[in-house]
Amino acid sequence: MRMFIIITLRYEGMHRVENRSVQHITCGTLHEAQGATGEEICDPANTNESTYIQLFNHLMTGYKKDVRPVRNWRNTTIVEIGIIVRAILDVDEKNEILRSYIWYRQFWKDEFLTWDPEKFDCIENISIPIERIWVPDILINEFVDSKMSPSIPYVYVTSDGKVRNYKPIQAVTSCSLNIYNFPFDLQICSLTFVSWLHVKEDIDLKLWNESLYDRDDKGEWEVCNVTHQRCEYKESNDTFAEMRFMILIRRRPLFYVVNLLLPSMFLMMMDIVGFYLPPNCGERVSFKITLLLGYSVFLIIVSDTLPATATQTPLIGVYFAVCMALLVISLTETILVVRLVHNQHLKSQVPHWMNYLVLEKIAVILCIQDKRRFQMAQTQSSEISLQKENSASTAKFSHYSREDSKDYEKTLPQQEGAHVVDNILQEITAIRQQLKRQENPDTGKKWLEVGYVLDVLFFWIYLVALLASGISLSLLWTLWQKELAAPKCQMES
Protein backbone atom coordinates (compact mmCIF):
# COMPACT_ATOMS: atom_id res chain seq x y z
CA MET A 1 0.00 0.00 0.00
CA ARG A 2 1.34 3.35 -0.96
CA MET A 3 1.93 6.02 1.62
CA PHE A 4 0.36 9.41 1.10
CA ILE A 5 1.25 12.56 2.96
CA ILE A 6 -0.90 15.67 3.07
CA ILE A 7 1.36 18.56 3.92
CA THR A 8 -0.20 21.52 5.71
CA LEU A 9 1.85 24.69 5.92
CA ARG A 10 0.81 26.77 8.89
CA TYR A 11 2.39 30.04 9.80
CA GLU A 12 1.69 31.22 13.28
CA GLY A 13 2.88 34.39 14.92
CA MET A 14 1.90 37.44 16.87
CA HIS A 15 0.12 38.97 13.87
CA ARG A 16 -2.64 37.56 11.73
CA VAL A 17 -1.69 35.98 8.44
CA GLU A 18 -4.18 36.13 5.53
CA ASN A 19 -3.66 32.59 4.29
CA ARG A 20 -3.80 30.56 7.47
CA SER A 21 -3.88 27.21 5.68
CA VAL A 22 -3.22 26.07 2.17
CA GLN A 23 -4.16 22.58 1.16
CA HIS A 24 -2.80 20.84 -1.88
CA ILE A 25 -4.94 17.92 -2.97
CA THR A 26 -4.27 15.89 -6.02
CA CYS A 27 -7.59 14.30 -6.88
CA GLY A 28 -5.99 12.15 -9.54
CA THR A 29 -3.65 10.58 -6.96
CA LEU A 30 -6.50 10.23 -4.49
CA HIS A 31 -8.46 8.43 -7.14
CA GLU A 32 -5.71 5.81 -7.29
CA ALA A 33 -5.88 5.48 -3.52
CA GLN A 34 -9.63 5.02 -3.70
CA GLY A 35 -9.13 2.19 -6.15
CA ALA A 36 -6.67 0.54 -3.82
CA THR A 37 -8.57 0.95 -0.54
CA GLY A 38 -12.14 0.97 -1.82
CA GLU A 39 -12.94 4.08 0.28
CA GLU A 40 -14.02 7.57 -0.76
CA ILE A 41 -11.05 9.88 -0.30
CA CYS A 42 -12.33 13.01 -2.09
CA ASP A 43 -14.22 15.09 0.49
CA PRO A 44 -16.69 17.71 -0.81
CA ALA A 45 -15.90 19.83 2.24
CA ASN A 46 -12.39 20.43 0.89
CA THR A 47 -13.62 22.39 -2.13
CA ASN A 48 -11.75 25.53 -3.06
CA GLU A 49 -13.23 28.62 -4.70
CA SER A 50 -10.56 28.55 -7.38
CA THR A 51 -11.79 25.12 -8.40
CA TYR A 52 -15.02 26.67 -9.66
CA ILE A 53 -13.01 28.99 -11.85
CA GLN A 54 -10.96 26.10 -13.17
CA LEU A 55 -14.13 24.11 -13.86
CA PHE A 56 -15.81 27.05 -15.57
CA ASN A 57 -12.77 27.67 -17.79
CA HIS A 58 -12.61 23.96 -18.54
CA LEU A 59 -16.25 23.91 -19.69
CA MET A 60 -16.13 27.13 -21.68
CA THR A 61 -12.90 26.33 -23.51
CA GLY A 62 -13.86 25.59 -27.08
CA TYR A 63 -17.61 25.67 -26.29
CA LYS A 64 -19.85 26.86 -29.12
CA LYS A 65 -23.23 28.12 -27.95
CA ASP A 66 -24.46 28.69 -31.48
CA VAL A 67 -24.92 24.99 -32.33
CA ARG A 68 -27.00 22.26 -30.76
CA PRO A 69 -24.85 20.51 -28.08
CA VAL A 70 -24.66 16.94 -29.41
CA ARG A 71 -21.61 14.98 -30.45
CA ASN A 72 -23.58 13.06 -33.03
CA TRP A 73 -25.96 15.24 -35.02
CA ARG A 74 -28.37 12.29 -35.29
CA ASN A 75 -28.97 12.37 -31.53
CA THR A 76 -32.13 14.15 -30.41
CA THR A 77 -31.99 16.74 -27.66
CA ILE A 78 -34.84 15.92 -25.30
CA VAL A 79 -36.19 18.93 -23.41
CA GLU A 80 -38.29 18.21 -20.33
CA ILE A 81 -40.87 20.85 -19.41
CA GLY A 82 -42.91 21.47 -16.28
CA ILE A 83 -44.97 24.37 -14.97
CA ILE A 84 -46.56 25.37 -11.67
CA VAL A 85 -49.49 27.77 -11.98
CA ARG A 86 -49.20 30.18 -9.07
CA ALA A 87 -52.01 32.65 -9.77
CA ILE A 88 -54.48 33.91 -12.34
CA LEU A 89 -53.78 37.63 -12.36
CA ASP A 90 -56.48 38.79 -14.74
CA VAL A 91 -58.85 37.64 -17.48
CA ASP A 92 -59.70 40.34 -20.00
CA GLU A 93 -63.04 39.20 -21.40
CA LYS A 94 -63.25 42.13 -23.81
CA ASN A 95 -59.97 41.29 -25.56
CA GLU A 96 -59.87 37.57 -24.64
CA ILE A 97 -56.49 37.75 -22.89
CA LEU A 98 -55.33 35.62 -19.95
CA ARG A 99 -52.72 37.03 -17.58
CA SER A 100 -51.22 34.30 -15.39
CA TYR A 101 -48.16 33.83 -13.20
CA ILE A 102 -46.38 30.48 -13.54
CA TRP A 103 -43.12 28.86 -12.50
CA TYR A 104 -41.41 27.36 -15.51
CA ARG A 105 -39.07 24.34 -15.35
CA GLN A 106 -36.87 23.30 -18.25
CA PHE A 107 -34.33 20.45 -18.45
CA TRP A 108 -32.09 19.21 -21.23
CA LYS A 109 -28.72 17.51 -21.62
CA ASP A 110 -25.71 19.36 -22.98
CA GLU A 111 -23.13 16.78 -24.10
CA PHE A 112 -20.34 19.38 -24.06
CA LEU A 113 -20.92 20.43 -20.44
CA THR A 114 -19.67 17.25 -18.76
CA TRP A 115 -16.73 16.69 -16.42
CA ASP A 116 -15.29 14.25 -13.93
CA PRO A 117 -16.19 15.50 -10.43
CA GLU A 118 -13.14 13.84 -8.88
CA LYS A 119 -10.87 16.05 -10.93
CA PHE A 120 -12.54 19.21 -9.62
CA ASP A 121 -12.86 18.68 -5.86
CA CYS A 122 -15.99 16.54 -6.23
CA ILE A 123 -18.06 19.42 -7.61
CA GLU A 124 -21.30 17.90 -8.85
CA ASN A 125 -22.98 21.02 -10.27
CA ILE A 126 -22.23 24.59 -11.17
CA SER A 127 -24.20 27.68 -12.14
CA ILE A 128 -23.36 29.21 -15.50
CA PRO A 129 -24.65 32.43 -17.09
CA ILE A 130 -27.41 31.55 -19.47
CA GLU A 131 -26.02 33.72 -22.25
CA ARG A 132 -22.81 31.63 -22.34
CA ILE A 133 -24.48 28.31 -23.25
CA TRP A 134 -26.91 26.97 -25.82
CA VAL A 135 -30.58 27.29 -24.82
CA PRO A 136 -33.46 25.65 -26.70
CA ASP A 137 -35.81 28.03 -28.48
CA ILE A 138 -38.94 27.01 -26.61
CA LEU A 139 -41.71 29.59 -26.85
CA ILE A 140 -45.40 29.80 -25.96
CA ASN A 141 -47.58 29.99 -29.03
CA GLU A 142 -50.29 32.03 -27.31
CA PHE A 143 -47.94 34.80 -26.17
CA VAL A 144 -49.19 38.32 -26.90
CA ASP A 145 -46.73 40.19 -24.67
CA SER A 146 -43.30 38.77 -23.91
CA LYS A 147 -41.96 41.79 -21.98
CA MET A 148 -43.65 40.94 -18.70
CA SER A 149 -41.42 38.05 -17.59
CA PRO A 150 -38.30 38.71 -15.49
CA SER A 151 -35.04 37.33 -16.87
CA ILE A 152 -33.01 34.88 -14.78
CA PRO A 153 -29.33 35.17 -15.77
CA TYR A 154 -28.13 31.73 -14.60
CA VAL A 155 -28.84 28.07 -15.18
CA TYR A 156 -27.74 25.03 -13.20
CA VAL A 157 -25.48 22.42 -14.83
CA THR A 158 -24.69 18.99 -13.35
CA SER A 159 -21.61 16.93 -14.02
CA ASP A 160 -23.43 14.62 -16.42
CA GLY A 161 -24.38 17.56 -18.64
CA LYS A 162 -27.97 18.09 -17.49
CA VAL A 163 -28.99 21.74 -17.54
CA ARG A 164 -31.77 23.07 -15.27
CA ASN A 165 -33.40 26.34 -16.22
CA TYR A 166 -35.79 27.67 -13.55
CA LYS A 167 -37.58 30.96 -14.08
CA PRO A 168 -40.90 32.65 -13.33
CA ILE A 169 -43.07 33.77 -16.22
CA GLN A 170 -45.85 36.32 -16.20
CA ALA A 171 -47.61 34.93 -19.23
CA VAL A 172 -49.88 37.27 -21.19
CA THR A 173 -51.54 34.89 -23.63
CA SER A 174 -54.58 34.78 -25.83
CA CYS A 175 -57.46 32.60 -24.69
CA SER A 176 -60.68 31.89 -26.55
CA LEU A 177 -63.41 32.46 -23.97
CA ASN A 178 -66.78 30.75 -23.90
CA ILE A 179 -68.95 33.23 -21.99
CA TYR A 180 -72.26 31.48 -22.70
CA ASN A 181 -72.81 30.83 -18.99
CA PHE A 182 -71.41 34.10 -17.62
CA PRO A 183 -70.90 34.66 -14.67
CA PHE A 184 -70.99 30.93 -13.78
CA ASP A 185 -68.50 30.06 -16.51
CA LEU A 186 -65.58 27.66 -16.72
CA GLN A 187 -62.74 28.49 -19.10
CA ILE A 188 -60.03 26.29 -20.58
CA CYS A 189 -56.92 28.23 -21.58
CA SER A 190 -53.88 26.56 -23.09
CA LEU A 191 -50.15 27.24 -22.90
CA THR A 192 -48.41 25.55 -25.84
CA PHE A 193 -44.61 25.20 -25.63
CA VAL A 194 -42.97 24.48 -28.96
CA SER A 195 -39.59 24.90 -30.61
CA TRP A 196 -39.86 27.70 -33.11
CA LEU A 197 -37.21 26.35 -35.48
CA HIS A 198 -36.00 22.85 -34.61
CA VAL A 199 -37.87 19.80 -35.83
CA LYS A 200 -38.67 16.78 -33.69
CA GLU A 201 -35.53 14.95 -34.81
CA ASP A 202 -33.44 17.77 -33.30
CA ILE A 203 -35.47 18.78 -30.23
CA ASP A 204 -38.13 16.60 -28.68
CA LEU A 205 -40.32 17.60 -25.73
CA LYS A 206 -41.21 15.53 -22.69
CA LEU A 207 -43.03 16.20 -19.45
CA TRP A 208 -40.76 16.73 -16.47
CA ASN A 209 -43.40 16.01 -13.79
CA GLU A 210 -47.07 16.41 -13.19
CA SER A 211 -48.11 20.05 -13.42
CA LEU A 212 -49.16 21.65 -10.18
CA TYR A 213 -51.21 24.68 -9.27
CA ASP A 214 -51.67 26.84 -6.23
CA ARG A 215 -55.10 26.55 -4.62
CA ASP A 216 -54.54 29.59 -2.41
CA ASP A 217 -55.92 32.02 -4.98
CA LYS A 218 -58.02 34.91 -3.69
CA GLY A 219 -58.83 36.65 -6.98
CA GLU A 220 -61.90 36.54 -9.18
CA TRP A 221 -60.71 33.32 -10.84
CA GLU A 222 -59.62 30.05 -9.25
CA VAL A 223 -57.56 27.31 -10.86
CA CYS A 224 -59.43 24.00 -10.88
CA ASN A 225 -57.03 21.72 -12.74
CA VAL A 226 -53.96 21.69 -14.99
CA THR A 227 -53.41 18.89 -17.50
CA HIS A 228 -50.88 18.29 -20.25
CA GLN A 229 -50.82 16.76 -23.70
CA ARG A 230 -47.91 16.10 -26.04
CA CYS A 231 -48.72 16.66 -29.69
CA GLU A 232 -46.98 16.60 -33.03
CA TYR A 233 -47.81 18.63 -36.08
CA LYS A 234 -46.40 18.73 -39.58
CA GLU A 235 -45.47 21.73 -41.62
CA SER A 236 -43.73 21.55 -45.00
CA ASN A 237 -42.80 17.87 -44.57
CA ASP A 238 -41.26 18.62 -41.16
CA THR A 239 -42.56 17.30 -37.86
CA PHE A 240 -42.51 19.51 -34.78
CA ALA A 241 -43.14 18.48 -31.18
CA GLU A 242 -45.19 20.60 -28.81
CA MET A 243 -46.21 20.34 -25.17
CA ARG A 244 -49.64 21.77 -24.40
CA PHE A 245 -50.82 22.59 -20.87
CA MET A 246 -54.58 23.08 -20.40
CA ILE A 247 -55.54 25.29 -17.45
CA LEU A 248 -59.11 24.93 -16.21
CA ILE A 249 -60.22 28.08 -14.38
CA ARG A 250 -63.55 28.97 -12.80
CA ARG A 251 -65.01 32.38 -12.09
CA ARG A 252 -66.25 33.29 -8.62
CA PRO A 253 -69.73 34.64 -9.43
CA LEU A 254 -70.67 36.29 -6.11
CA PHE A 255 -69.87 39.82 -7.28
CA TYR A 256 -72.03 39.55 -10.39
CA VAL A 257 -74.88 37.82 -8.55
CA VAL A 258 -75.09 40.62 -5.99
CA ASN A 259 -74.67 43.49 -8.45
CA LEU A 260 -76.54 42.20 -11.53
CA LEU A 261 -78.84 39.24 -10.99
CA LEU A 262 -80.43 40.15 -7.66
CA PRO A 263 -81.26 43.77 -8.61
CA SER A 264 -82.77 42.61 -11.90
CA MET A 265 -84.94 40.07 -10.07
CA PHE A 266 -86.09 42.78 -7.68
CA LEU A 267 -87.06 45.00 -10.61
CA MET A 268 -89.08 42.19 -12.16
CA MET A 269 -90.85 41.62 -8.85
CA MET A 270 -91.70 45.33 -8.69
CA ASP A 271 -93.10 45.14 -12.21
CA ILE A 272 -95.40 42.30 -11.13
CA VAL A 273 -96.47 44.28 -8.05
CA GLY A 274 -97.20 47.24 -10.35
CA PHE A 275 -100.24 45.38 -11.69
CA TYR A 276 -101.85 45.93 -8.30
CA LEU A 277 -102.18 49.65 -9.06
CA PRO A 278 -105.66 50.69 -10.28
CA PRO A 279 -106.13 50.82 -14.06
CA ASN A 280 -107.10 54.50 -13.94
CA CYS A 281 -103.93 55.47 -12.04
CA GLY A 282 -101.83 57.77 -14.20
CA GLU A 283 -98.63 57.18 -12.19
CA ARG A 284 -98.61 53.57 -13.33
CA VAL A 285 -97.16 54.53 -16.72
CA SER A 286 -94.27 56.51 -15.20
CA PHE A 287 -93.58 53.62 -12.82
CA LYS A 288 -93.22 51.19 -15.73
CA ILE A 289 -90.96 53.60 -17.63
CA THR A 290 -88.66 53.86 -14.60
CA LEU A 291 -88.28 50.08 -14.48
CA LEU A 292 -87.49 50.02 -18.19
CA LEU A 293 -84.74 52.61 -17.73
CA GLY A 294 -83.27 50.51 -14.91
CA TYR A 295 -82.96 47.52 -17.19
CA SER A 296 -81.28 49.66 -19.83
CA VAL A 297 -78.53 50.40 -17.29
CA PHE A 298 -78.05 46.66 -16.67
CA LEU A 299 -77.66 45.99 -20.38
CA ILE A 300 -75.02 48.71 -20.67
CA ILE A 301 -73.02 47.18 -17.79
CA VAL A 302 -73.19 43.69 -19.28
CA SER A 303 -72.21 44.89 -22.77
CA ASP A 304 -69.10 46.60 -21.34
CA THR A 305 -68.05 43.39 -19.57
CA LEU A 306 -68.57 40.72 -22.20
CA PRO A 307 -66.20 40.30 -25.18
CA ALA A 308 -67.33 41.73 -28.48
CA THR A 309 -65.78 38.81 -30.42
CA ALA A 310 -67.72 36.09 -28.65
CA THR A 311 -69.17 33.41 -30.92
CA GLN A 312 -72.14 32.80 -28.63
CA THR A 313 -74.58 35.12 -26.92
CA PRO A 314 -74.26 34.83 -23.13
CA LEU A 315 -77.24 33.38 -21.33
CA ILE A 316 -77.40 36.36 -18.98
CA GLY A 317 -77.69 38.65 -22.01
CA VAL A 318 -80.66 36.62 -23.22
CA TYR A 319 -82.15 36.87 -19.74
CA PHE A 320 -81.86 40.67 -19.67
CA ALA A 321 -83.24 40.95 -23.21
CA VAL A 322 -86.26 38.80 -22.31
CA CYS A 323 -86.86 40.83 -19.16
CA MET A 324 -86.68 44.07 -21.12
CA ALA A 325 -89.13 42.68 -23.69
CA LEU A 326 -91.53 41.77 -20.88
CA LEU A 327 -91.20 45.27 -19.45
CA VAL A 328 -91.98 46.79 -22.86
CA ILE A 329 -95.05 44.55 -23.18
CA SER A 330 -96.13 45.52 -19.66
CA LEU A 331 -95.73 49.21 -20.48
CA THR A 332 -97.74 48.82 -23.69
CA GLU A 333 -100.51 47.04 -21.79
CA THR A 334 -100.60 49.80 -19.20
CA ILE A 335 -100.90 52.51 -21.84
CA LEU A 336 -103.73 50.62 -23.55
CA VAL A 337 -105.68 50.09 -20.32
CA VAL A 338 -105.26 53.71 -19.23
CA ARG A 339 -106.47 54.86 -22.63
CA LEU A 340 -109.58 52.66 -22.41
CA VAL A 341 -110.35 53.85 -18.89
CA HIS A 342 -110.17 57.49 -19.97
CA ASN A 343 -112.93 56.82 -22.51
CA GLN A 344 -115.42 57.22 -19.67
CA HIS A 345 -115.13 61.01 -20.07
CA LEU A 346 -116.18 60.75 -23.72
CA LYS A 347 -119.61 60.32 -25.25
CA SER A 348 -118.74 57.12 -27.11
CA GLN A 349 -120.39 53.92 -26.02
CA VAL A 350 -118.59 50.62 -25.51
CA PRO A 351 -118.81 48.65 -28.78
CA HIS A 352 -121.11 45.68 -28.67
CA TRP A 353 -118.40 43.21 -29.70
CA MET A 354 -116.06 44.51 -26.98
CA ASN A 355 -118.82 44.32 -24.39
CA TYR A 356 -119.61 40.73 -25.38
CA LEU A 357 -115.99 39.57 -25.68
CA VAL A 358 -114.52 41.25 -22.61
CA LEU A 359 -117.34 41.50 -20.08
CA GLU A 360 -119.18 38.28 -20.89
CA LYS A 361 -116.50 35.86 -22.12
CA ILE A 362 -113.10 36.89 -20.78
CA ALA A 363 -114.51 37.85 -17.39
CA VAL A 364 -116.03 34.38 -17.02
CA ILE A 365 -112.82 32.65 -18.13
CA LEU A 366 -110.76 34.66 -15.63
CA CYS A 367 -113.29 33.91 -12.85
CA ILE A 368 -113.70 37.57 -11.94
CA GLN A 369 -116.33 37.10 -9.24
CA ASP A 370 -116.08 40.54 -7.67
CA LYS A 371 -117.31 42.35 -10.79
CA ARG A 372 -120.48 43.55 -9.06
CA ARG A 373 -118.48 44.86 -6.17
CA PHE A 374 -116.21 46.62 -8.63
CA GLN A 375 -119.23 48.14 -10.36
CA MET A 376 -120.68 49.31 -7.05
CA ALA A 377 -117.41 50.95 -6.10
CA GLN A 378 -117.18 52.68 -9.44
CA THR A 379 -120.83 53.76 -9.21
CA GLN A 380 -120.29 55.25 -5.77
CA SER A 381 -117.19 57.12 -6.93
CA SER A 382 -119.07 58.40 -9.99
CA GLU A 383 -122.03 59.53 -7.88
CA ILE A 384 -119.76 61.32 -5.45
CA SER A 385 -117.98 63.13 -8.29
CA LEU A 386 -121.32 64.04 -9.86
CA GLN A 387 -122.61 65.40 -6.59
CA LYS A 388 -119.51 67.53 -6.15
CA GLU A 389 -119.74 68.89 -9.67
CA ASN A 390 -123.49 69.54 -9.37
CA SER A 391 -123.09 71.32 -6.06
CA ALA A 392 -120.28 73.45 -7.40
CA SER A 393 -122.21 74.28 -10.56
CA THR A 394 -125.36 75.10 -8.57
CA ALA A 395 -123.43 77.36 -6.23
CA LYS A 396 -121.82 79.20 -9.09
CA PHE A 397 -125.12 79.45 -10.95
CA SER A 398 -126.91 80.87 -7.89
CA HIS A 399 -124.04 83.28 -7.34
CA TYR A 400 -124.24 84.58 -10.87
CA SER A 401 -128.03 84.77 -10.62
CA ARG A 402 -127.81 87.04 -7.58
CA GLU A 403 -125.17 89.10 -9.25
CA ASP A 404 -127.31 89.40 -12.37
CA SER A 405 -130.28 90.65 -10.37
CA LYS A 406 -128.18 93.27 -8.61
CA ASP A 407 -126.50 94.31 -11.83
CA TYR A 408 -129.86 94.63 -13.54
CA GLU A 409 -131.09 96.95 -10.83
CA LYS A 410 -127.95 99.12 -10.93
CA THR A 411 -127.83 99.19 -14.76
CA LEU A 412 -124.12 98.24 -15.11
CA PRO A 413 -122.05 99.28 -18.12
CA GLN A 414 -122.29 97.18 -21.29
CA GLN A 415 -118.80 95.53 -20.99
CA GLU A 416 -119.37 94.16 -17.51
CA GLY A 417 -122.75 92.80 -18.55
CA ALA A 418 -121.19 90.90 -21.48
CA HIS A 419 -118.61 89.29 -19.15
CA VAL A 420 -121.34 88.11 -16.81
CA VAL A 421 -123.28 86.63 -19.73
CA ASP A 422 -120.22 84.61 -20.84
CA ASN A 423 -119.81 83.13 -17.38
CA ILE A 424 -123.47 82.21 -17.31
CA LEU A 425 -123.15 80.43 -20.68
CA GLN A 426 -120.16 78.40 -19.44
CA GLU A 427 -122.05 77.26 -16.39
CA ILE A 428 -125.06 76.32 -18.46
CA THR A 429 -122.82 74.23 -20.73
CA ALA A 430 -121.38 72.40 -17.73
CA ILE A 431 -124.84 71.72 -16.39
CA ARG A 432 -125.87 70.36 -19.77
CA GLN A 433 -122.93 67.94 -19.83
CA GLN A 434 -123.78 66.70 -16.36
CA LEU A 435 -127.36 66.11 -17.37
CA LYS A 436 -126.19 64.07 -20.38
CA ARG A 437 -123.98 61.96 -18.14
CA GLN A 438 -126.89 61.34 -15.83
CA GLU A 439 -128.96 60.23 -18.82
CA ASN A 440 -126.25 57.57 -19.72
CA PRO A 441 -124.70 56.62 -16.35
CA ASP A 442 -123.51 53.20 -17.55
CA THR A 443 -121.08 54.51 -20.21
CA GLY A 444 -118.27 55.43 -17.82
CA LYS A 445 -118.79 52.31 -15.73
CA LYS A 446 -118.64 50.10 -18.82
CA TRP A 447 -115.28 51.52 -19.85
CA LEU A 448 -113.94 51.04 -16.33
CA GLU A 449 -115.12 47.43 -16.34
CA VAL A 450 -113.47 46.81 -19.71
CA GLY A 451 -110.19 48.28 -18.45
CA TYR A 452 -110.32 46.24 -15.25
CA VAL A 453 -110.96 42.93 -17.05
CA LEU A 454 -108.28 43.58 -19.67
CA ASP A 455 -105.81 44.50 -16.94
CA VAL A 456 -106.41 41.15 -15.22
CA LEU A 457 -106.10 39.36 -18.57
CA PHE A 458 -102.77 41.04 -19.37
CA PHE A 459 -101.52 40.24 -15.88
CA TRP A 460 -102.05 36.50 -16.41
CA ILE A 461 -100.53 36.67 -19.87
CA TYR A 462 -97.52 38.43 -18.34
CA LEU A 463 -97.12 35.72 -15.69
CA VAL A 464 -97.35 32.94 -18.30
CA ALA A 465 -94.73 34.65 -20.49
CA LEU A 466 -92.44 35.14 -17.49
CA LEU A 467 -92.83 31.48 -16.49
CA ALA A 468 -92.19 30.27 -20.05
CA SER A 469 -89.04 32.37 -20.34
CA GLY A 470 -87.78 31.03 -17.00
CA ILE A 471 -88.35 27.42 -18.10
CA SER A 472 -86.60 28.07 -21.43
CA LEU A 473 -83.55 29.58 -19.73
CA SER A 474 -83.45 26.64 -17.31
CA LEU A 475 -83.44 24.19 -20.23
CA LEU A 476 -80.63 26.10 -21.91
CA TRP A 477 -78.70 25.97 -18.63
CA THR A 478 -79.19 22.20 -18.42
CA LEU A 479 -77.99 21.69 -21.98
CA TRP A 480 -74.91 23.77 -21.24
CA GLN A 481 -74.13 21.65 -18.20
CA LYS A 482 -74.29 18.48 -20.31
CA GLU A 483 -72.02 19.95 -22.96
CA LEU A 484 -69.56 21.03 -20.29
CA ALA A 485 -69.40 17.58 -18.69
CA ALA A 486 -67.54 16.02 -21.65
CA PRO A 487 -64.57 18.43 -21.83
CA LYS A 488 -64.35 18.50 -18.05
CA CYS A 489 -64.02 14.71 -17.92
CA GLN A 490 -61.35 14.90 -20.60
CA MET A 491 -59.48 17.46 -18.54
CA GLU A 492 -59.58 15.26 -15.45
CA SER A 493 -58.45 12.18 -17.37
Buried (B, 14 or more C-beta within 10 A) or exposed (E): EEEEEEEEEEEEEEEEEEEEEEEEBEBEEBBEBBEEEEEEBBEEEEBBEEBBEBBBEEBBEEBEBEEBBBEEEEBBBEBBBBBBBBBBBEBBBEEBBBBBBBBBBBBBBBBBBBBEBBBBBBBEEBEBEBEBBBBBEBBBBBBBEEEEBEEEEBBBBBBBBBBBBBBBBBBBBBBBBBBBBBBBBBBBBBBBBBBEEBBBBBBBBBBBEEBBBBEEBEEBBBBBBBBBEEEEEEEEEEEBBBBBBBBBBBBBBEEBEEEBBEBBEEBBEBBBEBBEBBBBBEEBBEBBEEBBEBBEEBBEEBEEBBBEEBEEEBBBBBBBBBBBEBBEBBBEBBEBBBEBBEBBEEEEBBEEEBBEBBBEEBBEEEEBEEBEEBBEEBBEBBEEEBEEBBEEBEEBBEEBEEBBEEBEEEEBEEEEEEEBEEBBEEBEEBBEEBEEBEEEEEBBBBBBBBBBBBBBBBBEEBEEBBEEBEEEBEEBEEEBEEEBEEBBEEBEE
